[in-house]
Amino acid sequence: MVEKKVSLKKKRHSKYRPIRFLMLFLAFLLIAITPYLNSKLHFNFVQGWFQSLSIGKLWFVSPLEGLESILTSRLLYGPLLVGMAIPVIIALLLGRVFCSWICPISFLSELIDRIILKIKGERHRKGANPLPRALIWYALIGEILLALVIGAPIFVFLSPPGLVGREIMVATIFHTLAIEGVVVIIVLLMHLFQKRFFCKYLCPLGGLLALLGIKRRLVIQKEEDLCVSCGICKKACPFTLDPEKGQSLSPYCWNCGECIDSCKTGALNFKWKSL
């Protein structure tokens, strides 16, 4: 027990945070420069954004947008199913990693956090849970039902991650911004009110990816003999999950690694579960 108390005083070097931010930056850079490459340099090897992205002959389609298109059109389109396959497989194996490692909304939120840290000298930690986490399931169900009632894939037009890419494209080619970009601003303002508010409670895409990742292979696991129940990991989690209580194994965890970086005893680590 003495050794554990001493280890808490040691500052652990962040392993995953800088790598994840670099991944977010590169993913954002990809959708930021693609419209310029397409329109000005006629370089079309990469086209689109994270709703529908083609790299060479590979086509990636957001699972929710693809699902909505199938349900509203009542057609099974082969290329669409193939385009959805890789994101779905990634979610089945790794969970909601698109949200934490790739999504442009996450990048902008992280950028805001870093600006706040620079100005105030402390991290943006408004991470309480005023609403039940299960709200994200209702957001997913409600969004799909609304699409079926209207007969149009709503998230295709109003997806915040998709809108970021679309607004960059509109700004690059037409030198203006679309009114739908207000949705992105609202989502980021929600983040200022409470950290990852939209991601935590209202994102239907996040809900679908979390659902697909319930039995994911990659999880954050706690070593019981190393844990000293200090509560630091819960404070570090963007969703205020408590890994001490096994909540990193829940579908709500998006495998960002923040809790691993914060743990001063090394009790938390990524683990690949066998079948």
ZAMI-52666 format. One record per residue (C-alpha): residue in one letter; x, z, y. Coordinates in nm, 4 decimals. Example, Ala and Ser with C-alpha at 12.3 -4.5 7.8 and 13.67 -1.06 7.14 Angstrom:
! ZAMI-52666
NODE type        X        Z        Y
NODE    a   1.2300   0.7800  -0.4500
NODE    s   1.3670   0.7140  -0.1060
This chain:
! ZAMI-52666
NODE type        X        Z        Y
NODE    m   0.0000   0.0000   0.0000
NODE    v   0.2913   0.0744   0.2366
NODE    e   0.4294  -0.2751   0.1789
NODE    k   0.0918  -0.4244   0.2691
NODE    k   0.0751  -0.2333   0.5978
NODE    v   0.4241  -0.3456   0.6917
NODE    s   0.3406  -0.7083   0.6128
NODE    l   0.0498  -0.7008   0.8559
NODE    k   0.2950  -0.6633   1.1426
NODE    k   0.4669  -0.9891   1.0576
NODE    k   0.3526  -1.2983   1.2413
NODE    r   0.2840  -1.5719   0.9898
NODE    h   0.3764  -1.9259   1.0877
NODE    s   0.0750  -2.1604   1.1095
NODE    k   0.0981  -2.4054   0.8252
NODE    y  -0.2247  -2.6036   0.8372
NODE    r  -0.3364  -2.5836   1.2026
NODE    p  -0.0723  -2.8232   1.3470
NODE    i  -0.1139  -3.0652   1.0553
NODE    r  -0.4908  -3.0637   1.0922
NODE    f  -0.4744  -3.1174   1.4681
NODE    l  -0.2352  -3.4077   1.4131
NODE    m  -0.4797  -3.5584   1.1617
NODE    l  -0.7663  -3.5160   1.4090
NODE    f  -0.5589  -3.6759   1.6840
NODE    l  -0.4596  -3.9745   1.4684
NODE    a  -0.8197  -4.0225   1.3542
NODE    f  -0.9361  -4.0143   1.7158
NODE    l  -0.6557  -4.2494   1.8196
NODE    l  -0.7696  -4.4959   1.5532
NODE    i  -1.1202  -4.5298   1.6982
NODE    a  -0.9854  -4.5122   2.0546
NODE    i  -0.7516  -4.8127   2.0278
NODE    t  -0.9552  -5.0230   1.7843
NODE    p  -1.1944  -5.1706   2.0486
NODE    y  -0.8945  -5.2731   2.2616
NODE    l  -0.7163  -5.4277   1.9634
NODE    n  -1.0333  -5.6154   1.8664
NODE    s  -1.1385  -5.7412   2.2107
NODE    k  -0.8075  -5.7940   2.3898
NODE    l  -0.5547  -5.8712   2.1178
NODE    h  -0.7985  -6.0172   1.8600
NODE    f  -0.6473  -5.7919   1.5962
NODE    n  -0.9356  -5.7309   1.3569
NODE    f  -0.7689  -5.5657   1.0590
NODE    v  -0.9454  -5.2424   1.1636
NODE    q  -1.3003  -5.2582   1.2994
NODE    g  -1.5739  -5.0107   1.3814
NODE    w  -1.5731  -4.6324   1.3950
NODE    f  -1.6555  -4.3510   1.1543
NODE    q  -2.0179  -4.4498   1.1013
NODE    s  -1.9044  -4.7823   0.9617
NODE    l  -1.5332  -4.8525   0.9481
NODE    s  -1.3509  -5.1422   0.7875
NODE    i  -0.9778  -5.1419   0.7172
NODE    g  -0.8801  -5.4756   0.5763
NODE    k  -1.1205  -5.5395   0.2912
NODE    l  -1.2106  -5.1711   0.2547
NODE    w  -1.5435  -5.0713   0.4075
NODE    f  -1.6292  -4.7059   0.4681
NODE    v  -1.9862  -4.6008   0.5476
NODE    s  -2.1010  -4.2544   0.6511
NODE    p  -2.3070  -4.1137   0.3595
NODE    l  -2.5947  -4.0005   0.5805
NODE    e  -2.6252  -4.3269   0.7705
NODE    g  -2.6073  -4.5130   0.4401
NODE    l  -2.8704  -4.2902   0.2804
NODE    e  -3.1025  -4.3305   0.5779
NODE    s  -3.0631  -4.7083   0.5718
NODE    i  -3.1520  -4.7168   0.2024
NODE    l  -3.4545  -4.4900   0.2452
NODE    t  -3.5957  -4.6657   0.5521
NODE    s  -3.5341  -5.0203   0.4282
NODE    r  -3.6225  -4.9357   0.0664
NODE    l  -3.3431  -5.1651  -0.0447
NODE    l  -3.0321  -5.0983  -0.2504
NODE    y  -2.7584  -5.3051  -0.0896
NODE    g  -2.4510  -5.3267  -0.3133
NODE    p  -2.1793  -5.3398  -0.0434
NODE    l  -2.3437  -5.0443   0.1318
NODE    l  -2.3267  -4.8357  -0.1865
NODE    v  -1.9621  -4.9316  -0.2324
NODE    g  -1.8872  -4.8382   0.1294
NODE    m  -2.0469  -4.4969   0.0763
NODE    a  -1.8609  -4.4343  -0.2492
NODE    i  -1.5223  -4.3179  -0.1126
NODE    p  -1.6660  -4.0708   0.1450
NODE    v  -1.9020  -3.9329  -0.1195
NODE    i  -1.6199  -3.8886  -0.3741
NODE    i  -1.4032  -3.7174  -0.1107
NODE    a  -1.6886  -3.4758  -0.0321
NODE    l  -1.7504  -3.4068  -0.4012
NODE    l  -1.3826  -3.3213  -0.4557
NODE    l  -1.2720  -3.1715  -0.1231
NODE    g  -1.5951  -3.0598   0.0428
NODE    r  -1.6673  -3.1007   0.4118
NODE    v  -1.3142  -3.2038   0.5084
NODE    f  -1.4320  -3.4983   0.7189
NODE    c  -1.5757  -3.2448   0.9628
NODE    s  -1.2610  -3.0337   0.9936
NODE    w  -0.9837  -3.2927   0.9524
NODE    i  -1.1231  -3.6258   1.0831
NODE    c  -1.4400  -3.5945   1.2949
NODE    p  -1.3909  -3.6877   1.6651
NODE    i  -1.6267  -3.4074   1.7688
NODE    s  -1.3911  -3.1620   1.6000
NODE    f  -1.0965  -3.3182   1.7807
NODE    l  -1.2671  -3.2848   2.1203
NODE    s  -1.3725  -2.9275   2.0387
NODE    e  -1.0157  -2.8391   1.9387
NODE    l  -0.8933  -2.9993   2.2594
NODE    i  -1.1319  -2.7811   2.4600
NODE    d  -1.0065  -2.4757   2.2703
NODE    r  -0.6468  -2.5617   2.3579
NODE    i  -0.7341  -2.6095   2.7253
NODE    i  -0.9089  -2.2704   2.7271
NODE    l  -0.6030  -2.1144   2.5615
NODE    k  -0.3781  -2.2709   2.8249
NODE    i  -0.5941  -2.1533   3.1169
NODE    k  -0.7066  -1.8107   2.9967
NODE    g  -0.4199  -1.7259   2.7641
NODE    e  -0.6586  -1.6479   2.4788
NODE    r  -0.8387  -1.8448   2.2113
NODE    h  -1.2023  -1.9513   2.2387
NODE    r  -1.3597  -1.7029   1.9969
NODE    k  -1.7353  -1.7080   2.0661
NODE    g  -1.7984  -1.7094   1.6952
NODE    a  -2.0896  -1.4739   1.6264
NODE    n  -2.3832  -1.5929   1.4177
NODE    p  -2.7040  -1.5648   1.6247
NODE    l  -2.8818  -1.7995   1.3820
NODE    p  -2.8935  -1.8143   1.0005
NODE    r  -2.6374  -2.0510   0.8486
NODE    a  -2.9111  -2.1998   0.6296
NODE    l  -3.0420  -2.3733   0.9421
NODE    i  -2.8084  -2.6638   0.8653
NODE    w  -3.0136  -2.7438   0.5522
NODE    y  -3.3303  -2.7629   0.7610
NODE    a  -3.1486  -2.9895   1.0072
NODE    l  -3.0592  -3.2242   0.7206
NODE    i  -3.4081  -3.2248   0.5691
NODE    g  -3.5770  -3.2597   0.9092
NODE    e  -3.3537  -3.5481   1.0121
NODE    i  -3.4225  -3.7419   0.6897
NODE    l  -3.7976  -3.6777   0.7124
NODE    l  -3.8004  -3.7915   1.0758
NODE    a  -3.6190  -4.1117   0.9799
NODE    l  -3.8783  -4.1775   0.7085
NODE    v  -4.1701  -4.1137   0.9446
NODE    i  -4.0298  -4.3354   1.2197
NODE    g  -3.9029  -4.5926   0.9730
NODE    a  -3.5591  -4.6166   1.1339
NODE    p  -3.2203  -4.4570   1.0539
NODE    i  -3.2142  -4.2070   1.3430
NODE    f  -2.8631  -4.0757   1.2802
NODE    v  -2.7221  -4.4278   1.3066
NODE    f  -2.8195  -4.4229   1.6751
NODE    l  -2.7718  -4.0555   1.7634
NODE    s  -2.4833  -3.9352   1.5445
NODE    p  -2.2413  -3.7458   1.7745
NODE    p  -1.9304  -3.8562   1.5765
NODE    g  -2.0581  -4.2140   1.5841
NODE    l  -2.1470  -4.1940   1.9525
NODE    v  -1.7884  -4.1020   2.0417
NODE    g  -1.6640  -4.4255   1.8846
NODE    r  -1.9494  -4.6285   2.0314
NODE    e  -1.8935  -4.4928   2.3829
NODE    i  -1.5232  -4.5778   2.3633
NODE    m  -1.6158  -4.9313   2.2537
NODE    v  -1.8710  -4.9728   2.5360
NODE    a  -1.6222  -4.8390   2.7922
NODE    t  -1.3437  -5.0661   2.6671
NODE    i  -1.5438  -5.3886   2.6472
NODE    f  -1.8184  -5.3454   2.9076
NODE    h  -1.6477  -5.0942   3.1432
NODE    t  -1.9488  -4.8653   3.1437
NODE    l  -2.1005  -4.5842   2.9384
NODE    a  -2.4297  -4.5741   2.7486
NODE    i  -2.6903  -4.3078   2.8168
NODE    e  -2.6669  -4.1890   2.4555
NODE    g  -2.3269  -4.0438   2.5399
NODE    v  -2.5128  -3.7483   2.6922
NODE    v  -2.5627  -3.6280   2.3340
NODE    v  -2.1855  -3.5840   2.2969
NODE    i  -2.1696  -3.3853   2.6214
NODE    i  -2.4539  -3.1587   2.5042
NODE    v  -2.2784  -3.0965   2.1713
NODE    l  -1.9544  -3.0007   2.3489
NODE    l  -2.1427  -2.7712   2.5868
NODE    m  -2.2943  -2.6042   2.2802
NODE    h  -1.9401  -2.5443   2.1596
NODE    l  -1.8593  -2.3634   2.4846
NODE    f  -2.1699  -2.1482   2.4399
NODE    q  -2.0775  -2.0699   2.0821
NODE    k  -1.7880  -2.2058   1.8825
NODE    r  -1.8908  -2.5023   1.6628
NODE    f  -2.2612  -2.4375   1.7301
NODE    f  -2.3707  -2.7931   1.6472
NODE    c  -2.1350  -2.8219   1.3489
NODE    k  -2.2465  -2.4861   1.2131
NODE    y  -2.6219  -2.5177   1.2511
NODE    l  -2.7449  -2.8607   1.3547
NODE    c  -2.5280  -3.1415   1.2162
NODE    p  -2.7223  -3.3219   0.9405
NODE    l  -2.4119  -3.5130   0.8310
NODE    g  -2.2269  -3.1827   0.7934
NODE    g  -2.5224  -3.0541   0.5934
NODE    l  -2.5112  -3.3509   0.3566
NODE    l  -2.1334  -3.3241   0.3092
NODE    a  -2.1668  -2.9490   0.2478
NODE    l  -2.4373  -3.0195  -0.0107
NODE    l  -2.2159  -3.2734  -0.1858
NODE    g  -1.9277  -3.0252  -0.1785
NODE    i  -2.1058  -2.7297  -0.3390
NODE    k  -1.9067  -2.7795  -0.6601
NODE    r  -1.5931  -2.9100  -0.4884
NODE    r  -1.2574  -2.8893  -0.6643
NODE    l  -1.0548  -2.7808  -0.3584
NODE    v  -1.1367  -2.4267  -0.2489
NODE    i  -0.9814  -2.1411  -0.0536
NODE    q  -0.9296  -1.8539  -0.2920
NODE    k  -0.8366  -1.4906  -0.2330
NODE    e  -0.5693  -1.3027  -0.4256
NODE    e  -0.7275  -0.9609  -0.4740
NODE    d  -0.3991  -0.7742  -0.5101
NODE    l  -0.2670  -0.9092  -0.1778
NODE    c  -0.5810  -0.8620   0.0353
NODE    v  -0.5824  -0.5495   0.2577
NODE    s  -0.9334  -0.6083   0.4006
NODE    c  -0.8065  -0.6361   0.7579
NODE    g  -1.0806  -0.8794   0.8684
NODE    i  -0.8403  -1.1136   1.0490
NODE    c  -0.9450  -1.4131   0.8401
NODE    k  -1.3097  -1.3773   0.9419
NODE    k  -1.2123  -1.3703   1.3096
NODE    a  -1.0025  -1.6846   1.2628
NODE    c  -1.2760  -1.8818   1.0859
NODE    p  -1.4554  -2.1270   1.3210
NODE    f  -1.7769  -2.0546   1.1289
NODE    t  -1.7101  -1.6758   1.1071
NODE    l  -1.7205  -1.6903   0.7290
NODE    d  -1.5695  -1.3904   0.5536
NODE    p  -1.3166  -1.4958   0.2857
NODE    e  -1.2778  -1.1292   0.1879
NODE    k  -1.6344  -1.1494   0.0543
NODE    g  -1.5805  -1.4851  -0.1143
NODE    q  -1.7573  -1.6871   0.1554
NODE    s  -1.4727  -1.9416   0.1580
NODE    l  -1.6142  -2.0541  -0.1775
NODE    s  -1.9563  -2.1212  -0.0250
NODE    p  -2.0752  -2.4709   0.0741
NODE    y  -2.0503  -2.3675   0.4400
NODE    c  -1.6690  -2.3575   0.4272
NODE    w  -1.5133  -2.6828   0.5505
NODE    n  -1.1603  -2.6184   0.4180
NODE    c  -0.9909  -2.6222   0.7578
NODE    g  -0.7255  -2.3663   0.6545
NODE    e  -0.7572  -2.1445   0.9636
NODE    c  -0.8116  -1.8347   0.7506
NODE    i  -0.5036  -1.9183   0.5411
NODE    d  -0.2891  -1.9477   0.8544
NODE    s  -0.4212  -1.6183   0.9905
NODE    c  -0.3672  -1.4153   0.6733
NODE    k  -0.0529  -1.2076   0.7196
NODE    t  -0.0278  -1.1003   0.3559
NODE    g  -0.0606  -1.4462   0.2016
NODE    a  -0.3766  -1.3455   0.0162
NODE    l  -0.5536  -1.6749   0.0913
NODE    n  -0.4492  -2.0171  -0.0315
NODE    f  -0.5936  -2.3530  -0.1246
NODE    k  -0.6547  -2.3878  -0.4965
NODE    w  -0.7574  -2.6870  -0.7060
NODE    k  -1.0251  -2.5747  -0.9516
NODE    s  -1.0127  -2.7259  -1.2979
NODE    l  -1.3249  -2.8861  -1.4457
